[in-house]
Amino acid sequence: MRRSSWRLAAAALAISLACCGAEGPLYDLVVRGGTLVDGTGAPPHIADVAIAGDRIVHVGPLDRARATRTIDASGLVVAPGFVDLHSHADLILLADVATQERLLGAKLRQGVTTLVVGNCGLGVAPASEEAAEILAAVNGWMTPDGVQAGALDTRSYLDRLEARGVVLNVATLVPHGPVRVSAMGLRPGSPTGAELAHMRRDVEAALDAGAFGLSVGLIYPPGMYSATDELVALAEPVAAANRLFTAHVRGSSETLLDATTELIEIARTSGVRVHHSHLEAVGERFWSRIPEVLALEDAARASGLDVSHDVFPYTRAATMMSAIFPPWSLEGGIEALLVRLADPAVRERIRREIRERMPTWPPWVEQGWPHNLVEAVGWDGILVASVPAGGESRLVGRSIEEIATERGRDPFDVVADLMASSRGIVGQQVAEISGREDDLDALVSILAHPAAAVISDAEDYGRGAPHPAHAGAFARALALGRERKVLPIEELVRRMSGYPATLLGIPDRGVVREGAAADLVLFDPATVEDRATWSEPRLPPVGIPFVVLGGRVVVHEGRYVGGVAGRVLRAGEDAAD
């Protein structure tokens, strides 16, 4: 019997036991009198919710029920725990529980009970010994101090998380980066037949081990070196398993329309379900292309393809500082880049290309470039987000333009020197992502689209200034929905819960119904709001007094109480294939 079948049988037993006794059934937890928004898009209505163990066992009126613990939810919305489709907590989850609590408690305080890692082709598994060494440098910006991954396959990664314990539910995609690096290092160009076969075997093994799909990051090495036919070949086993293919597409500025067309072509050729990660336009002059992108994807759906997208509700994005460099300069990894920056002639070539070179299509040939972030947003739109311990922490939160002006130096030299002094472990924030704080129309149009899910795409790695989305994305979306009247509350909640769970293929998460996992978030629809800002990014939201994870109250009156209450989810055991 599959693990999910055991859980359903246990839930049925719990219902049977709870219904015994002359004084009425006894439950572990009853949430009384709340406005139920169940994650399906159904209209809100008043209902009680009863929990036994880690399952919801009753939804509806409860007159005589007794409970070990009761929460009065009058005036609150009772919703499923939110499912964050786009997290980069891969290495945080390898840390000890105390570190997880410190860095991921912010996710729970905003109602997120399930994270999906392995996004943008970035991650730790499956990786050979040689690949693990390369990936340690590539992933340095997203690695908490003291954490080391080493060589792992997907099964051993999930086993390691399970053995240590996780503070919230975790599902993984198989990231393309480790797969390609394990087969052929950080070499550009097409794989040989043997190398492609190696990659397909790794993808198939990862899917068998419980990965919910494959992710690619086509602006990062090694994804930027991969041609479309390679991606189609790797998408085929994903399609065969009915899993999800997610993509940080190959550019969000000049190449945005071509990159979206490529993703649709992957769906058409392989038959895979595709998902456009954090659909966006980078740089003000490209915001007008968002309706065209949405129209392209609408047409693909009308033709019978399965295409979806997600969005983070902010106008800055968080990523690695190495993303501003041209692809040829990143060949061989971060250490190779630092060697090139130390050579005056090569350094000058990189400077010139960042200043003058425009993206072209297709970008994987002739040392092409999928995007040029500096050209799109300017040096004043690139901010230092983090540096390693002992680094120049006073630069965090400041733009490269500001630092360069203060020092009387060229902005490129500021970045090059910072990368050298930090051994490449520098995080950045990029501005003008589908809008500005005073102009949210383009961003809201992405969120309002019927195919959109809400994500955070941000983590706190314990240093520097994390993106405020790590603490506030879902609360911010709820506040935007209220203030801008973007969507009815039942639809907005569905975009955060039932819809992403359906995209993944997890039937017992993201919904409030009998037999489903007991993951709930209780919030005040009139006051819920994010408080995290660019200057104070770790402030928790308001208006979310309770979060329940696996039947345990993990946020009580807005305070995260901690503990190992999460589960490691595996496709095939926790999913409907």
C-alpha angles and dihedrals in degrees: 000000000000118000090247090055091053090052093051091049090050090050091052090051090049090053090050093049093044091056094059126095134067093248093057132270122316117224131183093233135006123191106201134200101356128142103255117220098177103194096250097091092254116146116273118261139168113267143151120233123207125197131197116184109324096332136086104237104174136025117184139043116350111191106163100019119133122205139190086225132015130194119200103219097179109148092013133105114238108209137163116271108272120256113219104205094188119051132144096201093119094122097033087063090058090060125093118277094258090057091046090052091050095047103031101035086090090064092054093046089061092048103263111142100163128047128192115210134183093068130157090021088289124126147091107267144105091024133148121218091265092045092049090060092052092044093051088066095040091050096040093109091057097042121100115226112277097018120123125178105188123179111339139158119212095261093051091046091055092042089052091052091047093050093049095041129237128236094220137014116290132198124175139210118206105252115224094217098070090041093055095039090052090053101040112357119233094319116139122227135055122320121247118248090262092049093050090049088051090053093048091051091051092049092048091048091049091051090049089051092056109275111152094217145313127289128199130194107202098182093054131069125290095017091056089062094055121100122218094256091059090053092048091052091052092044093058097076088044089055091047090055092045091238130140129271110205126188140195087206124232097265141350100203125044092357098042097111093043090048092051091047089052092054091050090049090054088055093047095048100041102029091232125146106248130204125195104219116222095345104216148144115231115212128027096258090059098051089091089066093068094088089051091052092049090048091052091053093044089055091049091053091047088055091056102265122134106235127160138161144196136212139200112222097235137090096225127065130208123224144127121301090231087072090082093065126092116258097248091057091057095052107125095020140270096318090054090051091052091051089052092049089054091057108083095212095048091042089055091051091053091048091051094048093050089050099043114014120102126205116259136191129270089029098185094072131072093010091298125178124229094202143349108219094189092051089049100048107010129235089287088062094056114082131184108244103174145355129190124269109291092022129121096291093169088072093062113115094018128111121245089238092056093048092047093050091050091051097039091235139125110270092233091057090052090056095042092051092045091051090050095048091046096043087240095300097129127132123206141192120218120208133211095049104164091323147343131264088265094044115047100152096107092044092049091050089059092048093047094053113109093238096055128112124188119244140169103216088188139098140182109236093182099259139076122358112323119208107270089234089079088069103025117021098110095040088049091052090052090049092047089050091053098043100038095032088229097158138350110271094248091056094044091051089049089055088056099043127007096032098053090042089054092048089054094043099241107141099185099052130072095030136085107222138119111287094021124120113279097244111137140163122201117200141166106241092203097054109021108126142145118249100183111113137180090262096039103028098163099062112122123233126257128230097043105102101163138033123177121199120186090342094308123112103236098166115045120184089341095309120117108229097190131215139132102284101136131100133218105237121210126193110241091032100046099023142068105241 
